Amino acid sequence: MITTTVLHPWHGVSTGDRAPRIVNAVIEISQGSRCKYEIDKESGLLKLDRVIYSSFYYPVNYGFIPQTYGDDKDPLDILVITSLPVQPLTLMEAKIVGVMQMVDGGDADDKIIAVANNDPGVNHYNNIEELPQHFFEELRHFFEEYKTLEKKSVTVSDFGDKAKALDIIEDAVLLYKKKFGEKLAKAVEQA
């Protein structure tokens, strides 16, 4: 009999050997999708939360950084720029370039901005200042408007540089360790 251990994507995948500058990212939503998927915290399966109520499409791949814990009590969100859409549950290396800070329903909800480290179409970007101005306008418009038909409010407060993003990631790693304990992290490393 063959036995296999499947680890939870949030807890069973490391943040990455080169974190916080290059992190592992687990993609939940492909660029161009209207489906809002998220990792189910209990099972680790990808769950359809909802189909976006409006005619908006995710402008970038959306996912999370494993073994992190954000202020919104979820894994830290990451927006990964690629030259092509990436399938949900793809594990990829993401090079951090900045952060979009926003308030969703009254709670802080940071979105780390990164480029796919192994995509030659975008991996030449190293800092948020190098990205086209239209990218920021598109991101702001999407996140401030995509919940309007649900009668929910989102405000993008600021775009921060790489240094700010790295600080947020380091804090989220520490919060994860505080919340879930070093014991969980060590168990994952040994698996």
Backbone as CSV, one residue per row, in Angstrom:
resi,resn,N_x,N_y,N_z,CA_x,CA_y,CA_z,C_x,C_y,C_z
1,MET,0.832,-1.168,0.000,0.000,0.000,0.000,0.892,1.253,0.000
2,ILE,0.523,2.205,-0.844,1.253,3.459,-0.924,0.543,4.492,-0.058
3,THR,1.300,5.173,0.789,0.700,6.237,1.591,1.301,7.575,1.152
4,THR,0.473,8.560,1.131,0.893,9.902,0.731,0.390,10.894,1.758
5,THR,1.227,11.840,2.078,0.816,12.924,2.964,0.670,14.181,2.126
6,VAL,-0.537,14.727,2.129,-0.779,15.977,1.425,-0.828,17.080,2.469
7,LEU,0.014,18.063,2.309,0.095,19.141,3.271,-0.811,20.294,2.865
8,HIS,-1.317,20.990,3.830,-2.165,22.160,3.623,-1.327,23.249,2.942
9,PRO,-1.831,23.890,1.867,-1.028,24.900,1.164,-0.601,26.086,2.034
10,TRP,-1.407,26.455,3.002,-1.056,27.584,3.867,0.013,27.188,4.875
11,HIS,-0.141,25.996,5.467,0.752,25.574,6.543,1.861,24.637,6.073
12,GLY,1.649,23.942,4.974,2.576,22.907,4.539,3.630,23.349,3.546
13,VAL,3.550,24.595,3.094,4.522,25.135,2.156,5.292,26.232,2.888
14,SER,6.593,26.273,2.705,7.384,27.295,3.392,7.204,28.655,2.716
15,THR,7.588,29.686,3.425,7.559,31.046,2.887,8.599,31.189,1.779
16,GLY,9.639,30.385,1.836,10.683,30.400,0.810,12.048,30.632,1.410
17,ASP,13.045,30.033,0.808,14.421,30.126,1.298,15.003,31.530,1.194
18,ARG,14.463,32.341,0.282,15.011,33.687,0.074,14.039,34.781,0.531
19,ALA,13.082,34.385,1.374,12.115,35.356,1.899,12.847,36.340,2.798
20,PRO,12.437,37.570,2.843,11.212,38.131,2.278,11.352,38.700,0.864
21,ARG,12.548,38.706,0.271,12.721,39.327,-1.049,12.113,38.500,-2.174
22,ILE,12.302,37.193,-2.108,11.669,36.266,-3.054,10.933,35.244,-2.207
23,VAL,9.624,35.165,-2.408,8.790,34.297,-1.577,8.091,33.249,-2.435
24,ASN,7.647,32.205,-1.773,6.729,31.278,-2.422,5.346,31.928,-2.427
25,ALA,4.653,31.795,-3.523,3.281,32.285,-3.628,2.406,31.129,-4.096
26,VAL,1.250,30.991,-3.486,0.252,30.022,-3.924,-0.859,30.823,-4.589
27,ILE,-1.066,30.594,-5.866,-2.074,31.347,-6.613,-3.449,30.729,-6.360
28,GLU,-4.399,31.593,-6.016,-5.788,31.164,-5.829,-6.651,31.557,-7.025
29,ILE,-6.364,32.720,-7.618,-7.197,33.266,-8.689,-6.314,33.651,-9.865
30,SER,-6.649,33.164,-11.045,-5.900,33.500,-12.250,-6.231,34.901,-12.734
31,GLN,-5.240,35.549,-13.287,-5.484,36.820,-13.965,-6.579,36.599,-15.010
32,GLY,-7.559,37.489,-15.053,-8.640,37.386,-16.029,-9.864,36.645,-15.529
33,SER,-9.833,36.136,-14.319,-10.961,35.380,-13.764,-11.976,36.308,-13.110
34,ARG,-13.247,35.882,-13.108,-14.287,36.555,-12.325,-14.645,35.734,-11.092
35,CYS,-14.044,34.576,-10.957,-14.310,33.701,-9.813,-13.386,34.061,-8.661
36,LYS,-13.968,34.273,-7.486,-13.196,34.577,-6.281,-12.990,33.267,-5.527
37,TYR,-11.826,32.661,-5.741,-11.463,31.438,-5.035,-10.628,31.805,-3.828
38,GLU,-10.678,30.960,-2.804,-9.768,31.107,-1.676,-9.519,29.742,-1.054
39,ILE,-8.371,29.623,-0.413,-8.037,28.385,0.275,-8.970,28.221,1.469
40,ASP,-9.591,27.072,1.565,-10.412,26.750,2.723,-9.470,26.500,3.901
41,LYS,-9.650,27.245,4.973,-8.728,27.163,6.114,-8.727,25.792,6.774
42,GLU,-9.849,25.104,6.750,-9.924,23.782,7.392,-9.272,22.693,6.554
43,SER,-9.680,22.586,5.283,-9.266,21.448,4.461,-8.039,21.710,3.598
44,GLY,-7.792,22.971,3.253,-6.717,23.277,2.325,-7.141,23.190,0.868
45,LEU,-8.411,22.848,0.638,-8.912,22.789,-0.733,-9.220,24.190,-1.233
46,LEU,-9.244,24.333,-2.542,-9.612,25.602,-3.144,-11.135,25.688,-3.186
47,LYS,-11.672,26.758,-2.600,-13.120,26.911,-2.465,-13.578,28.122,-3.272
48,LEU,-14.712,27.980,-3.971,-15.309,29.127,-4.647,-16.052,29.944,-3.609
49,ASP,-15.545,31.137,-3.328,-16.188,32.034,-2.386,-17.406,32.678,-3.042
50,ARG,-17.228,33.153,-4.277,-18.323,33.764,-5.035,-17.824,34.066,-6.441
51,VAL,-18.758,34.323,-7.328,-18.445,34.904,-8.621,-18.649,36.400,-8.440
52,ILE,-17.697,37.195,-8.902,-17.787,38.643,-8.726,-19.109,39.140,-9.306
53,TYR,-19.802,39.965,-8.554,-21.132,40.450,-8.918,-21.121,41.373,-10.132
54,SER,-19.995,41.989,-10.421,-19.901,42.937,-11.524,-19.133,42.310,-12.682
55,SER,-18.947,43.087,-13.721,-18.257,42.576,-14.913,-16.749,42.802,-14.835
56,PHE,-16.203,42.778,-13.641,-14.771,42.972,-13.431,-14.032,41.637,-13.502
57,TYR,-12.779,41.703,-13.936,-11.892,40.545,-14.000,-10.620,40.881,-13.233
58,TYR,-10.085,39.903,-12.524,-8.848,40.137,-11.783,-7.737,40.555,-12.744
59,PRO,-7.111,41.717,-12.503,-6.090,42.224,-13.423,-4.729,41.538,-13.294
60,VAL,-4.513,40.798,-12.212,-3.264,40.057,-11.987,-3.608,38.746,-11.285
61,ASN,-2.648,37.848,-11.216,-2.821,36.619,-10.446,-2.847,36.975,-8.965
62,TYR,-3.770,36.347,-8.230,-4.018,36.696,-6.828,-3.821,35.445,-5.991
63,GLY,-3.076,35.572,-4.923,-2.854,34.422,-4.065,-2.405,34.837,-2.683
64,PHE,-1.612,33.978,-2.055,-1.132,34.257,-0.705,0.281,33.740,-0.526
65,ILE,0.928,34.260,0.507,2.256,33.805,0.885,2.081,32.804,2.025
66,PRO,2.531,31.550,1.838,2.366,30.539,2.881,3.074,30.926,4.179
67,GLN,2.564,30.392,5.273,3.116,30.583,6.611,3.271,32.059,6.958
68,THR,2.245,32.833,6.567,2.138,34.233,6.977,0.742,34.439,7.546
69,TYR,0.582,35.496,8.331,-0.702,35.817,8.950,-0.849,37.333,8.944
70,GLY,-1.851,37.805,8.211,-2.057,39.240,8.075,-3.007,39.798,9.113
71,ASP,-3.151,41.122,9.089,-4.054,41.800,10.015,-5.513,41.399,9.797
72,ASP,-5.822,40.883,8.602,-7.204,40.469,8.307,-7.485,39.026,8.744
73,LYS,-6.543,38.430,9.484,-6.661,37.074,10.028,-6.674,35.991,8.941
74,ASP,-6.006,36.282,7.852,-5.825,35.367,6.728,-4.347,35.358,6.356
75,PRO,-3.935,34.407,5.507,-2.568,34.492,4.996,-2.391,35.820,4.253
76,LEU,-1.184,36.319,4.215,-0.895,37.593,3.556,-1.134,37.464,2.054
77,ASP,-1.943,38.380,1.506,-2.277,38.365,0.081,-1.100,38.820,-0.762
78,ILE,-1.020,38.258,-1.979,0.018,38.659,-2.922,-0.581,38.742,-4.316
79,LEU,-0.232,39.784,-5.036,-0.623,39.987,-6.424,0.626,39.746,-7.254
80,VAL,0.592,38.730,-8.124,1.783,38.356,-8.878,1.579,38.670,-10.358
81,ILE,2.432,39.541,-10.855,2.402,39.927,-12.261,3.139,38.862,-13.065
82,THR,2.492,38.377,-14.109,3.097,37.411,-15.027,2.751,37.839,-16.451
83,SER,3.434,37.250,-17.425,3.113,37.558,-18.815,1.906,36.767,-19.297
84,LEU,1.515,35.714,-18.567,0.345,34.893,-18.886,-0.393,34.541,-17.600
85,PRO,-1.705,34.290,-17.662,-2.425,33.860,-16.460,-1.870,32.530,-15.935
86,VAL,-1.921,32.359,-14.616,-1.412,31.158,-13.957,-2.587,30.402,-13.353
87,GLN,-2.557,29.094,-13.436,-3.640,28.254,-12.926,-3.742,28.321,-11.401
88,PRO,-4.950,28.272,-10.842,-5.104,28.209,-9.388,-4.357,27.011,-8.797
89,LEU,-3.839,27.207,-7.610,-3.031,26.259,-6.832,-1.632,26.059,-7.397
90,THR,-1.224,26.965,-8.273,0.164,26.950,-8.737,1.050,27.512,-7.633
91,LEU,2.147,26.840,-7.380,3.167,27.318,-6.440,4.263,27.945,-7.286
92,MET,4.599,29.188,-6.968,5.607,29.886,-7.766,6.468,30.791,-6.904
93,GLU,7.675,31.079,-7.393,8.541,32.051,-6.743,8.127,33.435,-7.215
94,ALA,7.980,34.355,-6.273,7.565,35.715,-6.587,8.569,36.709,-5.999
95,LYS,9.048,37.613,-6.852,10.001,38.641,-6.433,9.226,39.886,-6.006
96,ILE,9.426,40.305,-4.783,8.668,41.415,-4.202,9.132,42.743,-4.807
97,VAL,8.129,43.581,-5.180,8.458,44.909,-5.705,7.774,46.030,-4.919
98,GLY,6.693,45.717,-4.194,5.991,46.762,-3.452,4.748,46.229,-2.771
99,VAL,3.863,47.156,-2.391,2.638,46.778,-1.678,1.529,47.779,-2.004
100,MET,0.319,47.276,-2.072,-0.864,48.122,-2.147,-1.561,48.001,-0.808
101,GLN,-1.710,49.119,-0.117,-2.364,49.102,1.183,-3.794,49.585,1.016
102,MET,-4.724,48.805,1.549,-6.123,49.148,1.397,-6.906,48.820,2.647
103,VAL,-8.124,49.317,2.691,-9.050,49.041,3.780,-10.269,48.387,3.158
104,ASP,-10.588,47.180,3.623,-11.703,46.404,3.088,-12.686,46.155,4.224
105,GLY,-13.858,46.773,4.135,-14.869,46.600,5.172,-14.403,47.099,6.526
106,GLY,-13.552,48.107,6.548,-13.069,48.674,7.800,-11.781,48.068,8.316
107,ASP,-11.310,46.973,7.709,-10.088,46.299,8.154,-8.942,46.527,7.178
108,ALA,-7.729,46.699,7.705,-6.539,46.803,6.864,-6.361,45.497,6.099
109,ASP,-6.015,45.602,4.830,-5.882,44.415,3.976,-4.777,44.669,2.957
110,ASP,-3.522,44.442,3.363,-2.380,44.682,2.484,-2.326,43.652,1.368
111,LYS,-1.940,44.114,0.186,-1.721,43.247,-0.968,-0.274,43.458,-1.413
112,ILE,0.563,42.460,-1.192,1.948,42.528,-1.632,1.953,42.443,-3.163
113,ILE,2.776,43.262,-3.803,2.893,43.256,-5.256,4.235,42.629,-5.621
114,ALA,4.173,41.664,-6.547,5.383,40.938,-6.934,5.345,40.609,-8.417
115,VAL,6.475,40.186,-8.931,6.561,39.660,-10.295,7.019,38.210,-10.208
116,ALA,6.607,37.422,-11.186,7.025,36.023,-11.223,8.529,35.967,-11.455
117,ASN,9.238,35.358,-10.536,10.697,35.312,-10.604,11.202,34.524,-11.808
118,ASN,10.403,33.566,-12.286,10.832,32.710,-13.396,10.114,33.036,-14.698
119,ASP,9.641,34.269,-14.849,8.975,34.709,-16.067,9.816,35.811,-16.697
120,PRO,10.532,35.511,-17.787,11.417,36.510,-18.384,10.679,37.721,-18.953
121,GLY,9.363,37.627,-19.093,8.589,38.760,-19.582,8.391,39.851,-18.538
122,VAL,8.585,39.506,-17.257,8.346,40.488,-16.190,9.429,40.519,-15.113
123,ASN,10.306,39.519,-15.063,11.236,39.441,-13.931,12.358,40.476,-13.971
124,HIS,12.358,41.338,-14.987,13.328,42.441,-15.019,12.901,43.582,-14.094
125,TYR,11.629,43.582,-13.646,11.177,44.597,-12.693,11.714,44.261,-11.308
126,ASN,12.269,45.272,-10.635,12.818,45.076,-9.299,12.171,45.942,-8.236
127,ASN,11.556,47.034,-8.646,10.947,47.979,-7.717,9.622,48.478,-8.273
128,ILE,8.725,48.834,-7.385,7.388,49.269,-7.779,7.429,50.504,-8.684
129,GLU,8.438,51.362,-8.508,8.546,52.582,-9.301,8.753,52.293,-10.783
130,GLU,9.197,51.093,-11.127,9.454,50.728,-12.516,8.178,50.317,-13.266
131,LEU,7.107,50.028,-12.539,5.869,49.574,-13.174,5.154,50.743,-13.838
132,PRO,4.419,50.496,-14.927,3.708,51.573,-15.623,2.638,52.211,-14.739
133,GLN,2.447,53.504,-14.871,1.445,54.233,-14.079,0.057,53.627,-14.257
134,HIS,-0.253,53.179,-15.463,-1.585,52.625,-15.714,-1.857,51.386,-14.858
135,PHE,-0.813,50.628,-14.544,-0.969,49.449,-13.688,-1.594,49.836,-12.349
136,PHE,-1.109,50.921,-11.752,-1.628,51.367,-10.456,-3.075,51.852,-10.575
137,GLU,-3.357,52.560,-11.652,-4.723,53.046,-11.870,-5.693,51.873,-12.053
138,GLU,-5.266,50.863,-12.792,-6.102,49.684,-13.018,-6.327,48.910,-11.719
139,LEU,-5.262,48.712,-10.942,-5.401,48.010,-9.659,-6.343,48.758,-8.717
140,ARG,-6.118,50.059,-8.586,-6.952,50.875,-7.708,-8.416,50.801,-8.146
141,HIS,-8.657,50.955,-9.439,-10.031,50.918,-9.948,-10.689,49.565,-9.670
142,PHE,-9.960,48.484,-9.954,-10.515,47.149,-9.722,-10.892,46.965,-8.256
143,PHE,-9.948,47.184,-7.358,-10.203,46.886,-5.950,-11.192,47.854,-5.299
144,GLU,-11.275,49.077,-5.784,-12.245,50.001,-5.195,-13.654,49.803,-5.738
145,GLU,-13.779,49.139,-6.893,-15.101,49.015,-7.526,-15.680,47.596,-7.585
146,TYR,-14.867,46.556,-7.458,-15.365,45.220,-7.739,-16.411,44.716,-6.743
147,LYS,-16.520,45.344,-5.581,-17.526,44.939,-4.589,-18.719,45.898,-4.523
148,THR,-18.752,46.876,-5.410,-19.809,47.895,-5.365,-21.204,47.275,-5.434
149,LEU,-21.424,46.320,-6.330,-22.749,45.713,-6.461,-23.113,44.820,-5.273
150,GLU,-22.138,44.511,-4.441,-22.402,43.772,-3.205,-22.695,44.726,-2.050
151,LYS,-22.674,46.034,-2.352,-22.901,47.082,-1.345,-21.810,47.057,-0.276
152,LYS,-20.565,46.787,-0.708,-19.413,46.773,0.185,-18.420,47.824,-0.263
153,SER,-17.643,48.314,0.684,-16.717,49.403,0.417,-15.264,48.960,0.585
154,VAL,-14.436,49.337,-0.384,-12.996,49.099,-0.331,-12.308,50.407,-0.713
155,THR,-11.271,50.771,0.035,-10.514,51.980,-0.265,-9.038,51.623,-0.371
156,VAL,-8.435,51.968,-1.496,-6.991,51.810,-1.645,-6.368,53.067,-1.067
157,SER,-5.598,52.901,-0.002,-5.044,54.070,0.671,-3.695,54.501,0.101
158,ASP,-2.855,53.533,-0.307,-1.520,53.912,-0.746,-0.826,52.751,-1.441
159,PHE,0.164,53.084,-2.248,1.085,52.094,-2.799,2.429,52.337,-2.123
160,GLY,3.009,51.284,-1.578,4.272,51.409,-0.869,5.409,50.744,-1.616
161,ASP,6.622,51.125,-1.296,7.791,50.595,-1.975,8.189,49.213,-1.452
162,LYS,9.266,48.689,-2.020,9.730,47.349,-1.645,10.067,47.257,-0.161
163,ALA,10.712,48.288,0.393,11.092,48.263,1.814,9.854,48.100,2.692
164,LYS,8.794,48.820,2.383,7.545,48.708,3.137,6.969,47.293,3.004
165,ALA,6.990,46.753,1.799,6.477,45.400,1.564,7.275,44.357,2.343
166,LEU,8.592,44.491,2.347,9.441,43.534,3.072,9.142,43.568,4.571
167,ASP,8.936,44.762,5.113,8.568,44.891,6.534,7.239,44.196,6.822
168,ILE,6.266,44.371,5.940,4.945,43.752,6.123,5.061,42.233,6.085
169,ILE,5.864,41.711,5.160,6.053,40.255,5.065,6.719,39.732,6.340
170,GLU,7.771,40.402,6.794,8.461,39.954,8.010,7.511,39.959,9.208
171,ASP,6.679,40.986,9.316,5.692,41.046,10.401,4.688,39.904,10.282
172,ALA,4.253,39.603,9.052,3.270,38.536,8.839,3.847,37.157,9.152
173,VAL,5.136,36.966,8.908,5.803,35.701,9.267,5.850,35.575,10.792
174,LEU,6.206,36.659,11.472,6.249,36.637,12.944,4.859,36.409,13.537
175,LEU,3.840,37.062,12.969,2.466,36.856,13.442,2.023,35.405,13.251
176,TYR,2.423,34.809,12.122,2.098,33.407,11.862,2.725,32.514,12.931
177,LYS,3.996,32.734,13.210,4.691,31.918,14.213,4.068,32.109,15.589
178,LYS,3.661,33.324,15.901,3.013,33.590,17.184,1.648,32.897,17.256
179,LYS,0.901,32.956,16.166,-0.453,32.388,16.137,-0.427,30.862,16.107
180,PHE,0.416,30.300,15.259,0.402,28.850,15.037,1.564,28.125,15.689
181,GLY,2.544,28.869,16.150,3.641,28.272,16.907,4.753,27.726,16.052
182,GLU,5.916,27.738,16.627,7.102,27.187,15.987,6.957,25.687,15.754
183,LYS,6.151,25.056,16.602,5.968,23.604,16.501,5.394,23.220,15.138
184,LEU,4.417,23.971,14.661,3.809,23.694,13.357,4.847,23.882,12.240
185,ALA,5.602,24.965,12.303,6.609,25.240,11.285,7.659,24.134,11.251
186,LYS,8.099,23.659,12.403,9.098,22.600,12.440,8.540,21.268,11.945
187,ALA,7.276,21.001,12.251,6.638,19.773,11.756,6.577,19.763,10.241
188,VAL,6.330,20.923,9.653,6.276,21.035,8.206,7.645,20.816,7.600
189,GLU,8.685,21.396,8.214,10.037,21.244,7.712,10.468,19.781,7.710
190,GLN,10.021,19.007,8.683,10.418,17.598,8.805,9.600,16.684,7.903
191,ALA,8.456,17.169,7.421,7.579,16.314,6.585,8.166,16.072,5.224
